[in-house]
Amino acid sequence: MPASPSTARAINDRLALRLLQQEGPLTAGQLKQFTGLSRPTVADLVDRLTASGLITVVGESGEQRRGPNARLYGIVADRAYLAALDVRTDSVAVTVSDLLGRELAEASAPVGPDTGTGPAVEQAVTLVERAAKEAGAPRLHTVGIGAPGLIDPVTGELRDSTGLPEWHRRLVAALQERLPRARVIVENETNLAALAEQRDGAARGRDTFVLLWLGHGTGAAVVLDGALRHGASGGTGEIGFLPVPGTGGLPSATDCTGGFHSLAGSAAVVELAAEHGLAGAPSGREPAAAELVRGAVRGSSPEAGRFLDALADRLALGAASVVAVLDPGCVVLGGDTGRAGGEALAARVARRIARMSPLPTQVRPSTLGGAAVLRGALLTARDRAQEILFAPPGPTGGPRPAG
């Protein structure tokens, strides 16, 4: 059944907008070439999108022939402003961007363990408001939040999890109250890191892979056939609870001690380094575990090599379990520790998986590290804003209005 004229226009509009977002400013002739649409159809959609305020003339192509055919059209970047938050147990970081993803302001602040729930929430919300003001954003269209813990797949809300501060759950409601016209989205930090690695990092071009998050805690994000998998309760990737040998016990429903976390969490990595004679005063430039791993990679002592071998033995236990069940073809060692280990640690883990599993699996180090969460939150906010702004036409024939 052929599409109705209004549906066809909506499809063409979204195609053109996606091209302008991915390729940058284009002439009408280039849009015709990329889309395969006729010249009158392209002229019609350019007029329609210009009138809607989504695109505008941003220059000329530099071709010898001047005039309408040389005009470069681009997305109106300030049509929507976005914010992204990386919410940790002891800190919060925020960045504000325009619709093209250009970062306009950023800020971060520690949140002390003795800070009460109300003050912590107020501190985080104020940080967002200050960054938006610095960016010159009159209002925020969409806010993406990355946080540890489980996200309810039905409500999209952060579930009440033991070990996480109460201000995490209160923050979403507080942001929605203070920014009533903004859309607030929350997602698990490891899932956002995987999205960032797929778009801009180690998993670029792959539609099936697993990201093994190695930071203060451990986690995994599963991307299969291009889709991020959450599971029935939102718990896909809770690898910290995976029972593994060598921990001296088993995890419980409320405590991952005895699981993979006990081998690969940051505290365990620091202890392992000390067992191999590697220690030192932390510089504070990155987490202690990541700093120790990076130092071992750069060093050439027998102790450093044995430490990396022992760490790879541990990581391979979790990674091989994931490979046996999912056959992802690629495992990314993410988080600050995964990035610090680089190719040296990834190659060690790959060799051990190859001995443990018949399934061919690449192991790659993260190229984004801890910054992947904030980047993933921003990408998620931009995708959601574009879904709304580039939506099929409303009753008046133009794109549906924001807000």
N, C-alpha and C positions, 0 to 999 in steps of 0.2 A: 504494500500500500504506500503510495508516494506521500512524502511529507507535505503538510499544509504550507502555504506561503509564509505564515508567521513562524512556523517551526524551522523552515529552511533559513529564514533570515537569522533566527537565533543561533543556529548551528554555524552559519557563516560568520556572524559577529564574534562568537567565541573563538572560532578558529583564527580569525584575524588578530584578536586580542592576545591570544596565546603566542602567536608568531611575533608580535611586537614586544611581548614580554621577554621572549627567549632570544630573539635576534637583535633587538634594539630598533631604533627608528628605521622605517622603510618607506619607499615611495609607493604610490598606487600601482605602478608597473611591477615593482618587486612583490607586492602583495598578490597581484594577479599571477605572477610566475610561481610563487610558493604555494598558493591555494589551488591553482588551476581553474579559478572562476573566470567568468567572462568580464570584459572591461566594464560594461554597464553595471553588472552586479557589484564589482569592486567599488565603482564610483558611488553606488547607492549606499553600500555599507560604510564607506568613509564618511559620507555626509551624515548618516544616521549616528555613527559613533562620535563624530565631532559635535553634533547637536546635543548629544547626551552628556557631554563633558568628560568622556572617558579618554579621548585622544585629542591631540592638537598638532598644529604645524610647529615643528621644532627646528626647522632649517631647510636647506636645499641640498640636493645630492651632489652638487659640484659638476654635473654634466654640462656640456657646452650649451645644450638647449635649455633655456630657462622657462619659467612659467609653471602652470599647474602640474605638469608631468614631473617636474623636478622637486616638488615639495616632499619633505620628509615628515612623516607622521609618527608620533610617539605617544605612549601612554602618559596621561597626566599624573605625574608622580605624587602630587599632593592631594589627589582625590581621596586618599585614605592614609592615615597614619597608624602604625602598628607598634605594639610593644611585646617583648619577649622577656620572660623571667626564668632564671635558673634558681630554684629554691632548694637549698641544702639544709641539713639539720642545724648548721651553725652560721649560715650566711645566705644572702640573697644578692643576685646580680640581675641587672635589667639593661636592655638595649631598646632604642626606639628607632624605627625606620620609616621610610615612605613606601608607597605601593610597589616600587621597583626593587625594594629590598636594600636600598642604600642606607647604611647606618648613620644616624644623625646625632645620637647622644648615647652615652652609656654611663652606668654607675653601679657601684657595689658597696655592700656594708656587711660587717660581721653581726651576727645575732648571738649574744652570749648565752650560755646555758642557764643563767639565772634570770634572764629576761622573761618577764611574765607574758602570758598569751596576748593580752590587750596591747601592751607596749610593742611587742614583736610585730603584730599585725600592723599597727600604726606606723612603725618604722619602715616596713616593706611597702605599704601603700604610699607613704610620703616619698619614698625613693622613686616610685613609678611616676608620681605627679611631678617631681622635680626634673626627672629626665625628659618627660614630655614637654615641660616648659622650656628646657634648654634646647630641645629639638625644634622649637617653634611650632609644635603641634597644637592647634586649637582644641582638638578632641581626638581621642583614640577610637578607631573603628573596631579593632580586634586585638585581644591580648592573649598570647599563648604562654602557658606555664608548664615548666618541666619540674616534676617533684618525685622524690622516692616514694615507694608504696604502690598499692594496687588501685587501679581505676575501675570503677564499676562500669561494665560494658553496657548496662541498660540506662543508667542515669548520667554517665560521663563524669561522675564526681569522685573525688579522692576518698577512698574507704578509710575507715578508722582502723589503723594498724598499730599494734604494740611497737614501742620503740621510737615512734615518730612524734615530734612535738605537736601539741594541739593547735598551735598557730598555723600550721600548714593547712589544716582543714578550714579554719576560720578565714584564711586569706582570700579564698575564692569569693566567698560571700561579701567580704569587705570591699574587694575591688568592684564587684558588681554593684554594690550600694553607692560607692563613691564615683563610679563611672557608669551610670545607668544606661547610657546609649552605646556602650561598648559590648562586644561579644567576648566572653571570657571562656577560654578552653584550657583544660588541664589534661596532661598526659604524663605517663611514667617517663622518668628521665632516660632510662635505657632505650626505650622505644624512640624517643626523640633523637638520641645520639645515633641510632641506626638510620633514621631518615636522613640525618645530616651526612653520614658517611656514604649513603647511597647516592645522594645528590652531588656532594662536593668532595668526598673523601675516598677511603680505601675500597669501598664497595661500588664505586661509580660504574654504571653499565650492567650491574648484576640485578636480576629480579628474584634470586633465591640465595639467601645467605643467613648466617647467624652472627650477631655481634655479642661477644663475651665481654661484659663490662667488668673492669678491674679497677676499683677505686676503694673508697672507705669500706664499701660492701661489694658484693658480687651480684651480677644479674645477667640476663641474656635477653636479647630481642630477636624474634624470629620473623623473617620476611620470606614468604613462600609464594612463588608465581606472582611477584609484584605486590603482594598484599601483606601488610603488617598483621600478625596474628595475635589476638588478645586472649583467647580461651573462653570457656564458659563463665568463669568468674573474674576474668581480667588478670589471671595469674600466670599466663604463659611466660616462661623465662625466669621463674623464681628459682634459679639454679643454686642459690645459697643454701636451700634446703635439701639439695641432692645428697643422699647418703653415699659416701665414698670411703674407701679404706684409708687408714692412717690417721683418723681423727680421735680414736679411742672412745667413740660413743656414737649415738644417733641423734639427729635433730628431732625436735618436737613441733607440734602445731603452732606453738607460740615462740619458739626459739630455734634459730638456725645453727646454734652451736652443735658441733658434731657433723654438720653438713659440709658442703664444698666451701662455704664461707670460712670455715675454720682453717682451711688450707690456703685460700687465695685472697682473703680480705686484707686490707692494708696492715692491720696489726699482725696478722700471721706472716706477712711478707717481711715486715721489720724484724720479727723474731727469727725468721729463717736466715736473714742476713747476719744477725748477731751470732747465730750458731756457726756461721762460716767465717767469723772474724771480721765482718764488715759492719762498721758503725761509724758514727761521727756526729758532730753537732749539726742539726739541720739548718739550712740557710733560710728557710721560710719562703723561698721563691716557688716551691711546688711541694706537694705532700711528701712526707718523709719516705714512704714506700717507693714512690716514683723516683725520688732523688737517689735512693740506694740502688735501684735497678739501673738507672741511667749511669751512675758511677761505675757499676760493675761492667756494663757494656763498653764503656770507654776505657776501663782498666785492662790490664793484661796479666794480672796475678793469677796463680792457680786457684786461690780462694774465690776470686770473682767468677772464674769459669765454673767452679763447682757449685757456687750459689745459683748461677743461671741455670745450670743443669738440674739442680734440685727443684727450682721453681718451675721449670718446664715439665718436670715429672708430675708436679701437682696440677698444673693447668691442663695437661693432657688428659687427666682423669675426667675432669668435667667436660672438656671439649670432645673427647672420644665418645662419651655417653650421648651427647647431643647429636654427634655425627651418626651414631648407630641407629638412632630413632628417626632422624629427619633427613639425612643424606643431603645437607645443604650445598655441598660442593665448595663452600668457602666459609671460613671462620675468621672474623675480624677481632683482633685483640684490642678492645677499646678502653676508654677511660685513661686517666693519667698514667697508670702503671703500664697499660698496654702500649701506649705511645712511647713511653720511656724505654721499654724493652726493644722497640724497633725491630729491624729485620733479624738481629741476632737472636732475640727471644722467640720470634715467630718461627724462624727456621728450626730451632730446637723443638718447639711444640709440634711442628709439621712432621718432623722425623719420627717422633714418638707416636703420633696418630697413625702414621703409615704402618708402623709395626703392630698397632692394635686393631686396625680396621681395614677391611678390603675395599672400602669406598674411597675413591680419590678425592682428596680435600686440600684445597689451598688454605694456607694460614697467612694472613696479612696483618701488619701492625696498623693501628689507627693513625691517620694523618691529622686528626683534629683533636684527639685527646679529650680533656675535660671541657674544652670549648664547644664540643659537639652538642651538648644539651641546649645551650643558649641558641646555637645556630639552628638546631632542629625545631625549637620553640618558635623562632622567627619564621622559618619556612612554613610551619603549620599555620601560624597566624596569617601569613600572606596567602596561602592556598585557600583558607576559609574566606578571607576578604574577597578574593577574586571570584570564588564561587558565588558570592552574593552580588558583587558589582557586575559580574559578567553573566548574570542569570538570564534566562529567557525573558522576553519582553512582557511587561505588565499590561494592564488594560489599555494604557495609552499608546502602546506600541514601542516604547523605548525600554531600555533596561530597567529593572525594578530599582526603585530608589533605595539608597543605603539608610539604615536606621529605621 
